[in-house]
Amino acid sequence: MEKPLILITNDDSLKAPGIRALIETIRPLGRIVTVAPDRPQSGTAHAVTISHMLRLDLVSKSTDYEEYCCNGTPADCVKLAFKIVLNRRPDFIFSGINHGTNTSINIIYSGTMAAVLEGALAGIPSVGFSLNNYSLNADFNPSKKFVRNIAEKVIANGLPQGVCLNVNIPDVPGNLIKGIKVCRQSEGTWKEDFDEREDPNGRKYYWMKGVFVNIGDGQDTDQWALDNNYVSVVPVQFDLTATQAIDPLKSWF
Amino acid sequence: MEKPLILITNDDSLKAPGIRALIETIRPLGRIVTVAPDRPQSGTAHAVTISHMLRLDLVSKSTDYEEYCCNGTPADCVKLAFKIVLNRRPDFIFSGINHGTNTSINIIYSGTMAAVLEGALAGIPSVGFSLNNYSLNADFNPSKKFVRNIAEKVIANGLPQGVCLNVNIPDVPGNLIKGIKVCRQSEGTWKEDFDEREDPNGRKYYWMKGVFVNIGDGQDTDQWALDNNYVSVVPVQFDLTATQAIDPLKSWF
C-alpha cells in the first residue's frame, strides 16, 4: 500500500522544538511534507493573509521528506501546501506539538488549531497536538507515545466528515500520564489585563497579559482531563450555530 | 432608566463607511463608545496581539459619545475597551457593518465576528452585522432599518448566555429585502488559489485569492437566506465540540 501523504504544520514556527518532536514521531507513518511559519504565530487564530504577499521557501528535501517555510499564518501554510507545494490535498494533517495548551475556549485563539480546522473544512482528517508547557525547553519526549498512538488510529480509521481532533498533553513524566480521555471542550474565559507603560516620549502603550479562567467543572471536560494528568482528545467541528437558540429567536421577527 | 453602555467595533477600521453607518444607527439607543482598529483587519479572525505592543488613541469625545483607535485586531479592541477604556464590561457589543459577508464558515476567518465572540465569552449580548458588498462605496442605507430593529430587540430581550448573533444583509434596494430569517450556518469551503508572481529579483511570491464554495443547500441556512434577499440571523456559540463524535471515539482508547 502506498504511504499516506501527511502535511505537518504548527504556529510556533519551524524552529520550535515542538514541531521537531512531531516530525520525528510522525515520519515513520508516511511521506511527510512540512509547511510551517518562519516565525512564531501564536495567537494568530484563523487569520489569513490577504493584504500582503506571501513567500514560500524550500528548506530541505530528501526522498521521503520535504520542508518549507512561509511568512504567513498557519492557515496560510495549509492553503499554500494544498495549492502550491503538493498540488493536491494531503491525506492527513498534523499540527503542533504546540508549546502551551489549547484546551477549552483557547481553541478560538489558536493558530495550531486553525491549521487543523482548515484540514477539516477541506475534508481531511486532521489533528492538533499541544503540550501543557509554554517553554522553549519543554520536554516533548513523554508526548511522543501518545502522539504516535493517536496519529496511527486516525490514519487507520479516518475521522467523521467535518470532524478534527484537539489533543492536549499534560507536562509530567510519562509514567504519571494516566491515559487518553475523549472529552468535550470546557467552558472558560479570559480575565483581560494589560501592562500599561510609557515610551521615552511619554506616550502610553500596552502589553496584553490576560489570565485564563476555567469555568467548566465536569469530569468530561478537556481541562479537567489535563489537570488530572490525562491526555485530552476533543472532537471538534466548525459549525458555530447555537441550534437551541434558533426557535426562541424566530419569535422575535 | 439609564441608557445602556454600548461598545461598537469592526475589522475594516475606523475609516470604513460601514462603521459610520453602524454608529449613526445605534447612537440613539445608548451611550456609545467606539474602539476600532486604525487600519483594515479583514481576515485577522480571532487573532490577539501578544508579540508586540498595543497603542490606543482617543479620536473624539463628547457627552454621549467617545471614539478610540487601536493598532491591534478587533479582539484586541474589545479587550482594551473592557480594561482600559471603560474599566468595566459594556452592556452590549455591536460590530460592523462589515464590508462583505460573513455567512457560512466565513465566520471563522472574520475579525468582525471575533469581536462578537469576545463579547459572548464575556457574557455580553453581542451582534455582528455584515453587508453583502465588499466595496468601500457600498450603500449602507437599506441596512439601517434592519440593524436598528435587531439591535433594539437585543437591547430589550438580551440573548441566551453564551449566544451571540451573526447578521448578514443582502446588497439590494431596501424594498427588495424580504425580511429577517433566523438560520443555521451553511456548509461551505474555500477553493484555494494563489496568484504567483516574480519580484524584480526573480524570486517568487504569492497573493491569496480563493473562491468560496457554498455546499449547504437547506432553505434554513444563512447563505440561502442571503441569496434570496433575506437578512440572515444565525445564533452563534463558541463550543466547537463535535458532540456526536465523542462516543464513537471512546472505543479507540
Chai-1 contact restraints between the chains, C-beta under 6 A:
chainA,res_idxA,chainB,res_idxB,connection_type,confidence,min_distance_angstrom,max_distance_angstrom,comment,restraint_id
A,G43,B,V48,contact,1.0,0.0,6.0,A-B,restraint_1
A,G43,B,I50,contact,1.0,0.0,6.0,A-B,restraint_2
A,T44,B,A47,contact,1.0,0.0,6.0,A-B,restraint_3
A,A45,B,A45,contact,1.0,0.0,6.0,A-B,restraint_4
A,A45,B,H46,contact,1.0,0.0,6.0,A-B,restraint_5
A,A45,B,A47,contact,1.0,0.0,6.0,A-B,restraint_6
A,H46,B,A45,contact,1.0,0.0,6.0,A-B,restraint_7
A,H46,B,I108,contact,1.0,0.0,6.0,A-B,restraint_8
A,H46,B,Y109,contact,1.0,0.0,6.0,A-B,restraint_9
A,A47,B,T44,contact,1.0,0.0,6.0,A-B,restraint_10
A,A47,B,A45,contact,1.0,0.0,6.0,A-B,restraint_11
A,A47,B,A47,contact,1.0,0.0,6.0,A-B,restraint_12
A,V48,B,G43,contact,1.0,0.0,6.0,A-B,restraint_13
A,V48,B,Y109,contact,1.0,0.0,6.0,A-B,restraint_14
A,I50,B,G43,contact,1.0,0.0,6.0,A-B,restraint_15
A,I50,B,M208,contact,1.0,0.0,6.0,A-B,restraint_16
A,M53,B,Y205,contact,1.0,0.0,6.0,A-B,restraint_17
A,M53,B,W207,contact,1.0,0.0,6.0,A-B,restraint_18
A,L54,B,Y206,contact,1.0,0.0,6.0,A-B,restraint_19
A,R55,B,Y205,contact,1.0,0.0,6.0,A-B,restraint_20
A,K79,B,E192,contact,1.0,0.0,6.0,A-B,restraint_21
A,F82,B,E192,contact,1.0,0.0,6.0,A-B,restraint_22
A,K83,B,E192,contact,1.0,0.0,6.0,A-B,restraint_23
A,K83,B,F194,contact,1.0,0.0,6.0,A-B,restraint_24
A,I105,B,F238,contact,1.0,0.0,6.0,A-B,restraint_25
A,I107,B,L240,contact,1.0,0.0,6.0,A-B,restraint_26
A,I108,B,H46,contact,1.0,0.0,6.0,A-B,restraint_27
A,Y109,B,H46,contact,1.0,0.0,6.0,A-B,restraint_28
A,Y109,B,V48,contact,1.0,0.0,6.0,A-B,restraint_29
A,L121,B,T189,contact,1.0,0.0,6.0,A-B,restraint_30
A,K153,B,W252,contact,1.0,0.0,6.0,A-B,restraint_31
A,P160,B,A245,contact,1.0,0.0,6.0,A-B,restraint_32
A,V163,B,A242,contact,1.0,0.0,6.0,A-B,restraint_33
A,V163,B,A245,contact,1.0,0.0,6.0,A-B,restraint_34
A,I180,B,F253,contact,1.0,0.0,6.0,A-B,restraint_35
A,V182,B,I246,contact,1.0,0.0,6.0,A-B,restraint_36
A,V182,B,L249,contact,1.0,0.0,6.0,A-B,restraint_37
A,V182,B,K250,contact,1.0,0.0,6.0,A-B,restraint_38
A,R184,B,T241,contact,1.0,0.0,6.0,A-B,restraint_39
A,Q185,B,D239,contact,1.0,0.0,6.0,A-B,restraint_40
A,Q185,B,T241,contact,1.0,0.0,6.0,A-B,restraint_41
A,T189,B,L121,contact,1.0,0.0,6.0,A-B,restraint_42
A,E192,B,K79,contact,1.0,0.0,6.0,A-B,restraint_43
A,E192,B,F82,contact,1.0,0.0,6.0,A-B,restraint_44
A,E192,B,K83,contact,1.0,0.0,6.0,A-B,restraint_45
A,F194,B,K83,contact,1.0,0.0,6.0,A-B,restraint_46
A,Y205,B,M53,contact,1.0,0.0,6.0,A-B,restraint_47
A,Y205,B,R55,contact,1.0,0.0,6.0,A-B,restraint_48
A,Y206,B,L54,contact,1.0,0.0,6.0,A-B,restraint_49
A,W207,B,M53,contact,1.0,0.0,6.0,A-B,restraint_50
A,M208,B,I50,contact,1.0,0.0,6.0,A-B,restraint_51
A,V234,B,T241,contact,1.0,0.0,6.0,A-B,restraint_52
A,P235,B,A242,contact,1.0,0.0,6.0,A-B,restraint_53
A,P235,B,A245,contact,1.0,0.0,6.0,A-B,restraint_54
A,P235,B,L249,contact,1.0,0.0,6.0,A-B,restraint_55
A,V236,B,L240,contact,1.0,0.0,6.0,A-B,restraint_56
A,V236,B,A242,contact,1.0,0.0,6.0,A-B,restraint_57
A,Q237,B,A242,contact,1.0,0.0,6.0,A-B,restraint_58
A,F238,B,I105,contact,1.0,0.0,6.0,A-B,restraint_59
A,F238,B,I108,contact,1.0,0.0,6.0,A-B,restraint_60
A,D239,B,Q185,contact,1.0,0.0,6.0,A-B,restraint_61
A,L240,B,I107,contact,1.0,0.0,6.0,A-B,restraint_62
A,L240,B,V236,contact,1.0,0.0,6.0,A-B,restraint_63
A,T241,B,R184,contact,1.0,0.0,6.0,A-B,restraint_64
A,T241,B,Q185,contact,1.0,0.0,6.0,A-B,restraint_65
A,T241,B,V234,contact,1.0,0.0,6.0,A-B,restraint_66
A,A242,B,V163,contact,1.0,0.0,6.0,A-B,restraint_67
A,A242,B,P235,contact,1.0,0.0,6.0,A-B,restraint_68
A,A242,B,V236,contact,1.0,0.0,6.0,A-B,restraint_69
A,A242,B,Q237,contact,1.0,0.0,6.0,A-B,restraint_70
A,A245,B,P160,contact,1.0,0.0,6.0,A-B,restraint_71
A,A245,B,V163,contact,1.0,0.0,6.0,A-B,restraint_72
A,A245,B,P235,contact,1.0,0.0,6.0,A-B,restraint_73
A,I246,B,V182,contact,1.0,0.0,6.0,A-B,restraint_74
A,L249,B,V182,contact,1.0,0.0,6.0,A-B,restraint_75
A,L249,B,P235,contact,1.0,0.0,6.0,A-B,restraint_76
A,K250,B,V182,contact,1.0,0.0,6.0,A-B,restraint_77
A,W252,B,K153,contact,1.0,0.0,6.0,A-B,restraint_78
A,F253,B,I180,contact,1.0,0.0,6.0,A-B,restraint_79
